[in-house]
C-alpha cells in the first residue's frame, strides 16, 4: 500500500491534539492488520529527497508543485490483491479529504526469470 495525499502546501498546520488523534488512528489500524498476521513492515517518507536522472543529473524532489505527495507505505502479507484492498479500506488516510491508498502486488526478483537474468554478471 502506498499512501498519497493532496499537497497541502500553505495550509494551516494541525494542532498537537489533532496530530496525536491522527497518529493514534494510524497506530490502531496498523495494529489491527498485525493482529490478523498480515503486517510485514511500514515506513513514513519524509518530504526531503533528490531525484536522479540519466546522465548523472540530480534534482531536488519531491516537488512542492506536485498535486499529490507520497507519505509512506505499508507492506502486508495477503493471498490476493482483493484481500489487501479489504485491509486498505479502513486506512485513516481515506477519512480525511484528499488521501488515497494505492494497493499493488509485489513481485520478488527471483520469481521473474527476466529479472534474474538481468542481475547475472555478464562474461
SVG drawing of the C-alpha trace seen along z (x, -y; Angstrom):
<svg xmlns="http://www.w3.org/2000/svg" viewBox="-14 -29 47 47">
<polyline fill="none" stroke="black" stroke-width="0.4" points="0.0,0.0 1.3,-3.4 -0.2,-6.4 -0.8,-9.6 -2.3,-12.8 -3.0,-16.1 -0.1,-18.6 -1.3,-20.9 1.4,-23.5 0.4,-26.7 -2.5,-25.0 -2.6,-25.7 -0.7,-23.2 -2.9,-20.9 -2.8,-21.3 -0.8,-18.9 -4.1,-17.3 -5.2,-16.8 -1.8,-15.2 -2.0,-12.9 -5.5,-11.8 -4.5,-11.0 -1.4,-9.2 -3.5,-7.0 -5.8,-6.1 -2.9,-5.0 -1.4,-3.0 -4.7,-1.3 -5.2,-0.5 -1.7,1.0 -2.2,3.0 -5.4,4.4 -3.5,5.6 -0.8,7.1 -3.3,8.9 -4.5,10.7 -1.0,11.8 -0.9,9.7 1.6,7.0 5.1,7.1 6.5,3.6 5.9,-0.2 7.7,-3.5 6.7,-7.1 8.6,-9.0 9.9,-12.5 9.5,-15.3 13.2,-15.9 14.8,-14.0 16.5,-14.0 15.7,-12.6 18.4,-11.0 18.0,-11.2 20.1,-9.9 23.5,-11.5 24.1,-11.9 21.5,-14.8 20.3,-15.2 17.3,-17.5 15.5,-18.4 12.4,-16.4 9.8,-15.6 8.4,-18.6 6.3,-21.1 4.2,-21.9 3.0,-18.3 -0.7,-17.8 0.0,-14.7 2.7,-13.6 3.7,-10.1 3.7,-10.0 4.6,-6.4 4.0,-2.7 2.8,0.4 3.7,4.0 1.1,6.6 1.1,10.4 -2.2,11.4 -3.3,14.2 -4.8,11.8 -5.0,8.2 -8.6,8.2 -7.6,9.2 -5.1,6.3 -7.8,3.9 -10.1,5.0 -7.4,4.2 -6.8,0.8 -10.5,-0.2 -10.0,-1.2 -6.9,-3.3 -7.0,-6.6 -5.8,-8.4 -9.2,-7.8 -11.1,-9.5 -9.6,-13.0 -10.3,-14.6 -7.5,-14.3 -5.9,-11.0 -5.8,-7.8 -4.2,-4.3 -2.6,-2.7 -2.6,1.1 -0.2,3.1 1.3,6.6 5.0,7.1 7.0,9.4 10.1,11.0 13.1,10.7 13.7,14.5 10.2,15.2 10.8,13.4 13.3,15.2 13.9,11.9 14.9,10.1 17.2,12.9 18.9,12.9 19.2,9.2 21.0,9.4 23.5,12.1 27.1,10.9 28.0,10.9 31.0,12.8"/>
</svg>
